[in-house]
Amino acid sequence: MTDRPPLPPFTLETARQKVRMAEDAWNTRDPERVARAYTDDSVWRNRAEFFSGRPAIEAFLRRKWSKEIGYRLIKELWAFHENRIAVRFQYEWHDDSGNWFRAHGNEQWEFDPHGLMRRREASINDVPIRAEDRKFLWPGEGPRPQDWPGLTELGL
């Protein structure tokens, strides 16, 4: 098995690294790339959906990103302990009718000794926003630039 550093037990620095790595991967909107960060039998709760395993994760992400157009995500470390990390996040997206939303959520992550996530629980609420109220406007597609403000700096 290949390790995915940083590995638990986490420090403040390595927990922040793990959160930013996850944010960057999710902003690629590449289901296969994102799924590689999880164990083969990773257990998920996302909103009201419960599933496990990489194939189910990839299928979920394909469905998600086909519906959530223009997806842009910012994650922020909330807390950590040994092999667990808690994250708050927000992302912006629009539907196929051009209606914009900002999703607000919290995640709880548990990692195996190799740094793969074996459990993910996410609670998420979508709030309609006007296009002119968007805040995640970094240039280009993909990950947020390193110098782009995070949630706290944006006042969110």
DOKOLZA-62197 format. One record per atom (N, C-alpha, C): residue number from 1; residue in three letters; atom name; z, y, x; chain. Coordinates in steps of 0.001 Angstrom, whole numbers. Each point is the difference from the previous one (the first is absolute). Example, Ala and Ser with C-alpha at 12.3 -4.5 7.8 and 13.67 -1.06 7.14 Angstrom:
// DOKOLZA-62197
ATOM vovex lolum torba      pz      py      px roza
ATOM     1   ALA     N    7800   -5690   13190    A
ATOM     1   ALA    CA       0    1190    -890    A
ATOM     1   ALA     C       0    1200     900    A
ATOM     2   SER     N    -720    1050    -350    A
ATOM     2   SER    CA      60    1190     820    A
ATOM     2   SER     C     730    1090    -770    A
//
This chain:
// DOKOLZA-62197
ATOM vovex lolum torba      pz      py      px roza
ATOM     1   MET     N       0   -1183     845    A
ATOM     1   MET    CA       0    1183    -845    A
ATOM     1   MET     C       0    1240     885    A
ATOM     2   THR     N    -797     983    -379    A
ATOM     2   THR    CA     -96    1246     736    A
ATOM     2   THR     C     997    1013    -538    A
ATOM     3   ASP     N     691     661     928    A
ATOM     3   ASP    CA     941    1037    -408    A
ATOM     3   ASP     C    -745    1265    -415    A
ATOM     4   ARG     N     607     734    -949    A
ATOM     4   ARG    CA    -499    1314    -440    A
ATOM     4   ARG     C    1078    1041     255    A
ATOM     5   PRO     N      69     480    1250    A
ATOM     5   PRO    CA    1022     993     327    A
ATOM     5   PRO     C    -198    1278    -814    A
ATOM     6   PRO     N    1048     767    -138    A
ATOM     6   PRO    CA    1352    -261     486    A
ATOM     6   PRO     C     688   -1115    -792    A
ATOM     7   LEU     N     887    -689     704    A
ATOM     7   LEU    CA     688   -1159    -572    A
ATOM     7   LEU     C    1433     356    -387    A
ATOM     8   PRO     N     533    -684   -1005    A
ATOM     8   PRO    CA    1415     183    -309    A
ATOM     8   PRO     C     861    -620    1096    A
ATOM     9   PRO     N    1234     471     128    A
ATOM     9   PRO    CA     666    1026    -808    A
ATOM     9   PRO     C    -547    1388     358    A
ATOM    10   PHE     N    -140     838   -1019    A
ATOM    10   PHE    CA    -612    1305     167    A
ATOM    10   PHE     C    1008    1041     469    A
ATOM    11   THR     N    -513     949     771    A
ATOM    11   THR    CA     726    1224     352    A
ATOM    11   THR     C    -630    1114    -841    A
ATOM    12   LEU     N     566    1183      62    A
ATOM    12   LEU    CA    -597    1125    -724    A
ATOM    12   LEU     C   -1448     195     437    A
ATOM    13   GLU     N    -241     -38    1299    A
ATOM    13   GLU    CA   -1355     200     518    A
ATOM    13   GLU     C    -952   -1110    -450    A
ATOM    14   THR     N     420   -1266     109    A
ATOM    14   THR    CA    -920   -1088    -358    A
ATOM    14   THR     C    -195    -106   -1508    A
ATOM    15   ALA     N    1014     350    -788    A
ATOM    15   ALA    CA    -165      19   -1463    A
ATOM    15   ALA     C   -1024    1063    -384    A
ATOM    16   ARG     N      90    1181     603    A
ATOM    16   ARG    CA    -990    1049    -272    A
ATOM    16   ARG     C   -1400    -443     410    A
ATOM    17   GLN     N    -104    -676    1134    A
ATOM    17   GLN    CA   -1304    -513     444    A
ATOM    17   GLN     C    -568    -974   -1022    A
ATOM    18   LYS     N     838    -919    -482    A
ATOM    18   LYS    CA    -453   -1015    -960    A
ATOM    18   LYS     C    -491     665   -1289    A
ATOM    19   VAL     N     712    1020    -456    A
ATOM    19   VAL    CA    -393     707   -1215    A
ATOM    19   VAL     C   -1345     694     205    A
ATOM    20   ARG     N    -166     677    1132    A
ATOM    20   ARG    CA   -1267     714     251    A
ATOM    20   ARG     C   -1162    -980     169    A
ATOM    21   MET     N     252   -1127     624    A
ATOM    21   MET    CA   -1056   -1009     147    A
ATOM    21   MET     C    -436    -513   -1373    A
ATOM    22   ALA     N     960    -223    -880    A
ATOM    22   ALA    CA    -328    -455   -1353    A
ATOM    22   ALA     C    -798    1073    -737    A
ATOM    23   GLU     N     448    1255      78    A
ATOM    23   GLU    CA    -734    1091    -646    A
ATOM    23   GLU     C   -1441      62     507    A
ATOM    24   ASP     N    -160     -37    1312    A
ATOM    24   ASP    CA   -1347      87     574    A
ATOM    24   ASP     C    -889   -1153    -474    A
ATOM    25   ALA     N     547   -1204     -24    A
ATOM    25   ALA    CA    -785   -1154    -449    A
ATOM    25   ALA     C    -391     148   -1468    A
ATOM    26   TRP     N     951     364    -864    A
ATOM    26   TRP    CA    -309     147   -1431    A
ATOM    26   TRP     C   -1043    1085    -227    A
ATOM    27   ASN     N       4    1059     807    A
ATOM    27   ASN    CA    -986    1065    -171    A
ATOM    27   ASN     C   -1411    -409     411    A
ATOM    28   THR     N    -145   -1134     670    A
ATOM    28   THR    CA   -1351    -512     283    A
ATOM    28   THR     C    -637    -590   -1255    A
ATOM    29   ARG     N     841    -392    -963    A
ATOM    29   ARG    CA    -436    -670   -1224    A
ATOM    29   ARG     C    -787   -1278     325    A
ATOM    30   ASP     N     413    -691    1033    A
ATOM    30   ASP    CA    -623   -1259     426    A
ATOM    30   ASP     C     964   -1143    -327    A
ATOM    31   PRO     N    -238    -730   -1105    A
ATOM    31   PRO    CA     946   -1043    -431    A
ATOM    31   PRO     C     295   -1057    1061    A
ATOM    32   GLU     N   -1010    -409     760    A
ATOM    32   GLU    CA     219   -1033    1015    A
ATOM    32   GLU     C     896     519    1117    A
ATOM    33   ARG     N    -258    1215     448    A
ATOM    33   ARG    CA     820     589    1069    A
ATOM    33   ARG     C    1444     149    -468    A
ATOM    34   VAL     N     199     532   -1188    A
ATOM    34   VAL    CA    1351     207    -517    A
ATOM    34   VAL     C     721   -1340    -140    A
ATOM    35   ALA     N    -670   -1011    -536    A
ATOM    35   ALA    CA     629   -1303    -260    A
ATOM    35   ALA     C     463    -694    1280    A
ATOM    36   ARG     N    -607     300    1129    A
ATOM    36   ARG    CA     409    -629    1265    A
ATOM    36   ARG     C    1412     394     435    A
ATOM    37   ALA     N     571    1047    -602    A
ATOM    37   ALA    CA    1357     425     356    A
ATOM    37   ALA     C    1075    -801    -737    A
ATOM    38   TYR     N    -425    -917    -878    A
ATOM    38   TYR    CA     930    -757    -848    A
ATOM    38   TYR     C     -42   -1479     373    A
ATOM    39   THR     N    1110    -699    -232    A
ATOM    39   THR    CA      29   -1436     247    A
ATOM    39   THR     C    -963    -702    -964    A
ATOM    40   ASP     N    -389   -1214     358    A
ATOM    40   ASP    CA    -911    -775    -856    A
ATOM    40   ASP     C     565    -197   -1399    A
ATOM    41   ASP     N    1335     -44    -106    A
ATOM    41   ASP    CA     645    -240   -1297    A
ATOM    41   ASP     C     811    1216    -475    A
ATOM    42   SER     N    -371    1182     457    A
ATOM    42   SER    CA     702    1232    -361    A
ATOM    42   SER     C     133     125   -1516    A
ATOM    43   VAL     N    1177     421    -438    A
ATOM    43   VAL    CA     301     148   -1426    A
ATOM    43   VAL     C     -23    1483    -345    A
ATOM    44   TRP     N    -731     344   -1068    A
ATOM    44   TRP    CA    -156    1392    -407    A
ATOM    44   TRP     C     421     221   -1434    A
ATOM    45   ARG     N     583    1170    -222    A
ATOM    45   ARG    CA      95     583   -1337    A
ATOM    45   ARG     C    -594    1376     144    A
ATOM    46   ASN     N   -1049     269    -754    A
ATOM    46   ASN    CA    -629    1313     -20    A
ATOM    46   ASN     C     -76     448   -1448    A
ATOM    47   ARG     N     798     993    -350    A
ATOM    47   ARG    CA     140     427   -1389    A
ATOM    47   ARG     C     452   -1208    -806    A
ATOM    48   ALA     N    -821    -462    -956    A
ATOM    48   ALA    CA     370   -1141    -844    A
ATOM    48   ALA     C    -711   -1283     418    A
ATOM    49   GLU     N    -653       6    1166    A
ATOM    49   GLU    CA    -710   -1198     483    A
ATOM    49   GLU     C     838    -719    1045    A
ATOM    50   PHE     N      18   -1326     -97    A
ATOM    50   PHE    CA     709    -855     951    A
ATOM    50   PHE     C   -1001   -1020     530    A
ATOM    51   PHE     N    -107    -122    1325    A
ATOM    51   PHE    CA    -922    -973     582    A
ATOM    51   PHE     C     405    -266    1439    A
ATOM    52   SER     N    -637    -990     615    A
ATOM    52   SER    CA     314    -304    1387    A
ATOM    52   SER     C   -1219    -544     716    A
ATOM    53   GLY     N       5     180    1315    A
ATOM    53   GLY    CA   -1043    -517     870    A
ATOM    53   GLY     C   -1090    1010     302    A
ATOM    54   ARG     N    -578    -127    1187    A
ATOM    54   ARG    CA   -1043     933     433    A
ATOM    54   ARG     C   -1205      49    -920    A
ATOM    55   PRO     N    -518   -1138    -496    A
ATOM    55   PRO    CA   -1154     107    -916    A
ATOM    55   PRO     C     322     836   -1246    A
ATOM    56   ALA     N    1200    -158    -540    A
ATOM    56   ALA    CA     396     793   -1178    A
ATOM    56   ALA     C     167    1472     370    A
ATOM    57   ILE     N     509     274    1197    A
ATOM    57   ILE    CA     149    1377     460    A
ATOM    57   ILE     C   -1373     655     123    A
ATOM    58   GLU     N    -938    -702     633    A
ATOM    58   GLU    CA   -1352     550     152    A
ATOM    58   GLU     C    -651     247   -1358    A
ATOM    59   ALA     N     131    -921    -914    A
ATOM    59   ALA    CA    -585     176   -1343    A
ATOM    59   ALA     C     633    1194    -712    A
ATOM    60   PHE     N    1313     124     102    A
ATOM    60   PHE    CA     693    1134    -607    A
ATOM    60   PHE     C    -524    1311     575    A
ATOM    61   LEU     N     -98      86    1324    A
ATOM    61   LEU    CA    -441    1237     637    A
ATOM    61   LEU     C   -1450     341    -356    A
ATOM    62   ARG     N    -854    -989    -110    A
ATOM    62   ARG    CA   -1384     262    -428    A
ATOM    62   ARG     C     -27     619   -1392    A
ATOM    63   ARG     N     775    -587    -925    A
ATOM    63   ARG    CA      86     559   -1368    A
ATOM    63   ARG     C     557    1412      26    A
ATOM    64   LYS     N    1071     187     748    A
ATOM    64   LYS    CA     675    1297      86    A
ATOM    64   LYS     C    -971    1078     457    A
ATOM    65   TRP     N    -667    -234    1115    A
ATOM    65   TRP    CA    -836    1046     574    A
ATOM    65   TRP     C   -1345     159    -698    A
ATOM    66   SER     N    -366    -937    -853    A
ATOM    66   SER    CA   -1198     220    -815    A
ATOM    66   SER     C     328     928   -1166    A
ATOM    67   LYS     N    1265      52    -390    A
ATOM    67   LYS    CA     455     862   -1095    A
ATOM    67   LYS     C     524    1337     515    A
ATOM    68   GLU     N     742     -21    1100    A
ATOM    68   GLU    CA     631    1200     552    A
ATOM    68   GLU     C    -937     621    1036    A
ATOM    69   ILE     N    -923     813    -479    A
ATOM    69   ILE    CA   -1064     594     815    A
ATOM    69   ILE     C     569    1183     789    A
ATOM    70   GLY     N    -465     150    1238    A
ATOM    70   GLY    CA     458    1108     827    A
ATOM    70   GLY     C    1445    -118     443    A
ATOM    71   TYR     N     517   -1210      27    A
ATOM    71   TYR    CA    1393    -308     345    A
ATOM    71   TYR     C     383     594    1350    A
ATOM    72   ARG     N    1091     766      22    A
ATOM    72   ARG    CA     588     536    1232    A
ATOM    72   ARG     C    1512     -83    -116    A
ATOM    73   LEU     N     626    -591    1006    A
ATOM    73   LEU    CA    1407    -392     -41    A
ATOM    73   LEU     C     794     648    1121    A
ATOM    74   ILE     N    1248     384    -319    A
ATOM    74   ILE    CA     971     391    1022    A
ATOM    74   ILE     C    1284    -790    -264    A
ATOM    75   LYS     N     506    -673    1039    A
ATOM    75   LYS    CA    1252    -752     -75    A
ATOM    75   LYS     C    1043     692     869    A
ATOM    76   GLU     N    1262    -157    -372    A
ATOM    76   GLU    CA    1088     581     775    A
ATOM    76   GLU     C    1159    -988      37    A
ATOM    77   LEU     N     548    -199    1187    A
ATOM    77   LEU    CA    1168    -872     158    A
ATOM    77   LEU     C    1161     552    -803    A
ATOM    78   TRP     N     639    -870    -758    A
ATOM    78   TRP    CA    1185     392    -772    A
ATOM    78   TRP     C    1259    -567     671    A
ATOM    79   ALA     N     -39   -1294     344    A
ATOM    79   ALA    CA    1146    -654     641    A
ATOM    79   ALA     C    -481   -1277     675    A
ATOM    80   PHE     N     819    -535     897    A
ATOM    80   PHE    CA    -335   -1274     649    A
ATOM    80   PHE     C    1281    -689     439    A
ATOM    81   HIS     N     -85   -1324     143    A
ATOM    81   HIS    CA    1121    -797     500    A
ATOM    81   HIS     C    -558   -1345     457    A
ATOM    82   GLU     N     213    -322    1254    A
ATOM    82   GLU    CA    -432   -1271     576    A
ATOM    82   GLU     C   -1470    -284    -291    A
ATOM    83   ASN     N    -309    -888    -976    A
ATOM    83   ASN    CA   -1397    -375    -268    A
ATOM    83   ASN     C    -514     586   -1318    A
ATOM    84   ARG     N     663    1032    -496    A
ATOM    84   ARG    CA    -401     605   -1281    A
ATOM    84   ARG     C    -244    1493     172    A
ATOM    85   ILE     N    -987     480    -772    A
ATOM    85   ILE    CA    -335    1423     -14    A
ATOM    85   ILE     C    -194     424   -1449    A
ATOM    86   ALA     N     536    1165    -350    A
ATOM    86   ALA    CA    -239     616   -1307    A
ATOM    86   ALA     C    -860    1244     229    A
ATOM    87   VAL     N    -988     172    -867    A
ATOM    87   VAL    CA    -986    1062     150    A
ATOM    87   VAL     C    -154     735   -1320    A
ATOM    88   ARG     N    -196    1309      82    A
ATOM    88   ARG    CA    -473     741   -1175    A
ATOM    88   ARG     C   -1425     412     323    A
ATOM    89   PHE     N    -823      92   -1030    A
ATOM    89   PHE    CA   -1398     337     243    A
ATOM    89   PHE     C    -574     736   -1192    A
ATOM    90   GLN     N   -1120     651     264    A
ATOM    90   GLN    CA    -805     594   -1052    A
ATOM    90   GLN     C   -1452    -183     407    A
ATOM    91   TYR     N    -841    -174   -1008    A
ATOM    91   TYR    CA   -1429      -4     276    A
ATOM    91   TYR     C    -730     680   -1133    A
ATOM    92   GLU     N   -1171     533     341    A
ATOM    92   GLU    CA    -851     664    -979    A
ATOM    92   GLU     C   -1267    -812    -173    A
ATOM    93   TRP     N    -496      -5   -1233    A
ATOM    93   TRP    CA   -1211    -749    -311    A
ATOM    93   TRP     C    -581     546   -1295    A
ATOM    94   HIS     N   -1266    -363    -260    A
ATOM    94   HIS    CA    -596     367   -1284    A
ATOM    94   HIS     C    -670   -1223    -611    A
ATOM    95   ASP     N    -132      54   -1321    A
ATOM    95   ASP    CA    -671   -1097    -707    A
ATOM    95   ASP     C   -1499     285     -75    A
ATOM    96   ASP     N    -738    -907    -631    A
ATOM    96   ASP    CA   -1454     159     -54    A
ATOM    96   ASP     C    -450    1118    -941    A
ATOM    97   SER     N     947     628    -708    A
ATOM    97   SER    CA    -315    1166    -838    A
ATOM    97   SER     C     370    1305     698    A
ATOM    98   GLY     N     508     -76    1237    A
ATOM    98   GLY    CA     357    1200     748    A
ATOM    98   GLY     C    1398     521    -262    A
ATOM    99   ASN     N     828    -767    -689    A
ATOM    99   ASN    CA    1393     392    -250    A
ATOM    99   ASN     C     834    -325    1235    A
ATOM   100   TRP     N     748    1001     489    A
ATOM   100   TRP    CA     794    -155    1211    A
ATOM   100   TRP     C    1442    -369    -330    A
ATOM   101   PHE     N     604    -770     917    A
ATOM   101   PHE    CA    1382    -442    -130    A
ATOM   101   PHE     C     686      73    1359    A
ATOM   102   ARG     N    1313     204     -46    A
ATOM   102   ARG    CA     833    -187    1182    A
ATOM   102   ARG     C     990   -1099    -361    A
ATOM   103   ALA     N     -25   -1067     763    A
ATOM   103   ALA    CA     927   -1113    -203    A
ATOM   103   ALA     C    1222     229     878    A
ATOM   104   HIS     N    1176    -184    -586    A
ATOM   104   HIS    CA    1278     142     704    A
ATOM   104   HIS     C     649   -1377      28    A
ATOM   105   GLY     N     461    -439    1177    A
ATOM   105   GLY    CA     581   -1332      38    A
ATOM   105   GLY     C     974    -239    1122    A
ATOM   106   ASN     N     635   -1156    -110    A
ATOM   106   ASN    CA     938    -509     995    A
ATOM   106   ASN     C    -360   -1450     280    A
ATOM   107   GLU     N     141    -377    1257    A
ATOM   107   GLU    CA    -251   -1381     404    A
ATOM   107   GLU     C    1196    -521     783    A
ATOM   108   GLN     N     217   -1290    -142    A
ATOM   108   GLN    CA     981    -714     817    A
ATOM   108   GLN     C    -754   -1091     735    A
ATOM   109   TRP     N     147     -16    1299    A
ATOM   109   TRP    CA    -723    -945     849    A
ATOM   109   TRP     C     990    -897     743    A
ATOM   110   GLU     N    -388   -1263     143    A
ATOM   110   GLU    CA     759    -936     835    A
ATOM   110   GLU     C    -985    -680     942    A
ATOM   111   PHE     N     354     -63    1291    A
ATOM   111   PHE    CA    -893    -526    1024    A
ATOM   111   PHE     C     508   -1301     594    A
ATOM   112   ASP     N    -934    -832     436    A
ATOM   112   ASP    CA     378   -1208     727    A
ATOM   112   ASP     C     191     364    1475    A
ATOM   113   PRO     N     441    -936     853    A
ATOM   113   PRO    CA     247     328    1411    A
ATOM   113   PRO     C   -1243     436     768    A
ATOM   114   HIS     N   -1203    -312    -531    A
ATOM   114   HIS    CA   -1252     365     674    A
ATOM   114   HIS     C    -513    1372    -416    A
ATOM   115   GLY     N     733     706    -867    A
ATOM   115   GLY    CA    -411    1333    -427    A
ATOM   115   GLY     C    -941       7   -1187    A
ATOM   116   LEU     N    -204   -1163    -629    A
ATOM   116   LEU    CA    -819     -73   -1214    A
ATOM   116   LEU     C     892     204   -1220    A
ATOM   117   MET     N    -523     682    -990    A
ATOM   117   MET    CA     787     258   -1201    A
ATOM   117   MET     C     -26   -1240    -884    A
ATOM   118   ARG     N    1180    -523    -299    A
ATOM   118   ARG    CA      62   -1194    -834    A
ATOM   118   ARG     C     381     309   -1441    A
ATOM   119   ARG     N     440    1237    -238    A
ATOM   119   ARG    CA     354     397   -1366    A
ATOM   119   ARG     C    -252    1493    -156    A
ATOM   120   ARG     N    -628     356   -1139    A
ATOM   120   ARG    CA    -271    1411    -318    A
ATOM   120   ARG     C     264     206   -1480    A
ATOM   121   GLU     N     855     960    -303    A
ATOM   121   GLU    CA     273     359   -1389    A
ATOM   121   GLU     C    -294    1481    -151    A
ATOM   122   ALA     N    -877     346    -959    A
ATOM   122   ALA    CA    -412    1385    -181    A
ATOM   122   ALA     C     185     434   -1444    A
ATOM   123   SER     N     663    1134    -171    A
ATOM   123   SER    CA     137     654   -1299    A
ATOM   123   SER     C    -810    1287      77    A
ATOM   124   ILE     N    -896     208    -981    A
ATOM   124   ILE    CA    -964    1101      85    A
ATOM   124   ILE     C    -185     630   -1373    A
ATOM   125   ASN     N     -69    1326     -17    A
ATOM   125   ASN    CA    -314     754   -1217    A
ATOM   125   ASN     C   -1155     948     290    A
ATOM   126   ASP     N    -982      58    -893    A
ATOM   126   ASP    CA   -1134     909     134    A
ATOM   126   ASP     C     226    1245    -837    A
ATOM   127   VAL     N    -277    1149     599    A
ATOM   127   VAL    CA     126    1282    -688    A
ATOM   127   VAL     C   -1368     678      20    A
ATOM   128   PRO     N    -544     380   -1154    A
ATOM   128   PRO    CA   -1277     717       5    A
ATOM   128   PRO     C     150    1351     712    A
ATOM   129   ILE     N   -1000     353     801    A
ATOM   129   ILE    CA     -21    1307     659    A
ATOM   129   ILE     C   -1389     602    -174    A
ATOM   130   ARG     N     -83    1311     181    A
ATOM   130   ARG    CA   -1298     664       0    A
ATOM   130   ARG     C    -600    -139    1393    A
ATOM   131   ALA     N   -1312     -50      87    A
ATOM   131   ALA    CA    -662    -130    1299    A
ATOM   131   ALA     C     459    1092     956    A
ATOM   132   GLU     N     212    1217    -507    A
ATOM   132   GLU    CA     416    1110     873    A
ATOM   132   GLU     C    1452    -132     466    A
ATOM   133   ASP     N     767    -932    -556    A
ATOM   133   ASP    CA    1385    -223     426    A
ATOM   133   ASP     C     133   -1100    1050    A
ATOM   134   ARG     N   -1099    -572     412    A
ATOM   134   ARG    CA      42   -1034    1040    A
ATOM   134   ARG     C     528     585    1299    A
ATOM   135   LYS     N     713    -841     765    A
ATOM   135   LYS    CA     569     428    1283    A
ATOM   135   LYS     C    -463    -865    1165    A
ATOM   136   PHE     N    -588   -1150    -282    A
ATOM   136   PHE    CA    -391    -937    1057    A
ATOM   136   PHE     C   -1483     205     295    A
ATOM   137   LEU     N    -308    1117     645    A
ATOM   137   LEU    CA   -1383     448     162    A
ATOM   137   LEU     C    -493     -29    1443    A
ATOM   138   TRP     N     530    -922     806    A
ATOM   138   TRP    CA    -447     -28    1388    A
ATOM   138   TRP     C   -1493    -317      55    A
ATOM   139   PRO     N    -661     485    1069    A
ATOM   139   PRO    CA   -1451    -202     102    A
ATOM   139   PRO     C    -351   -1461     245    A
ATOM   140   GLY     N   -1127    -412    -541    A
ATOM   140   GLY    CA    -499   -1350     229    A
ATOM   140   GLY     C     745   -1060    -785    A
ATOM   141   GLU     N    -470   -1220     150    A
ATOM   141   GLU    CA     627   -1168    -619    A
ATOM   141   GLU     C     955    -628    1002    A
ATOM   142   GLY     N     834    -882    -491    A
ATOM   142   GLY    CA     866    -767     889    A
ATOM   142   GLY     C    1365     607     198    A
ATOM   143   PRO     N     682    -416    1084    A
ATOM   143   PRO    CA    1386     396     221    A
ATOM   143   PRO     C     210    1513      70    A
ATOM   144   ARG     N    1196     411    -368    A
ATOM   144   ARG    CA     433    1397      80    A
ATOM   144   ARG     C      84     399    1470    A
ATOM   145   PRO     N    -551    1148     370    A
ATOM   145   PRO    CA     122     456    1389    A
ATOM   145   PRO     C    1469     129     415    A
ATOM   146   GLN     N     259    -244    1270    A
ATOM   146   GLN    CA    1376      30     514    A
ATOM   146   GLN     C     680    1349    -228    A
ATOM   147   ASP     N    -767    1080     -19    A
ATOM   147   ASP    CA     601    1324    -168    A
ATOM   147   ASP     C      28     462   -1461    A
ATOM   148   TRP     N    -428    -865    -937    A
ATOM   148   TRP    CA      40     357   -1419    A
ATOM   148   TRP     C    1433    -158    -496    A
ATOM   149   PRO     N     515     940    -815    A
ATOM   149   PRO    CA    1398     -94    -447    A
ATOM   149   PRO     C     287   -1264    -819    A
ATOM   150   GLY     N    1241    -444      96    A
ATOM   150   GLY    CA     471   -1133    -796    A
ATOM   150   GLY     C     551     479   -1336    A
ATOM   151   LEU     N     600    -912    -749    A
ATOM   151   LEU    CA     510     327   -1344    A
ATOM   151   LEU     C    1053    1104      37    A
ATOM   152   THR     N     958    -124     896    A
ATOM   152   THR    CA    1062    1001      70    A
ATOM   152   THR     C    -583    1369     348    A
ATOM   153   GLU     N    -906      46     986    A
ATOM   153   GLU    CA    -600    1276     403    A
ATOM   153   GLU     C    -853     612   -1113    A
ATOM   154   LEU     N    -567    -833    -862    A
ATOM   154   LEU    CA    -789     487   -1135    A
ATOM   154   LEU     C     867     378   -1197    A
ATOM   155   GLY     N    1308    -212     112    A
ATOM   155   GLY    CA     919     327   -1088    A
ATOM   155   GLY     C     -43    -991   -1131    A
ATOM   156   LEU     N    -397   -1236     296    A
ATOM   156   LEU    CA    -124   -1038   -1042    A
ATOM   156   LEU     C    1133   -1011      77    A
//
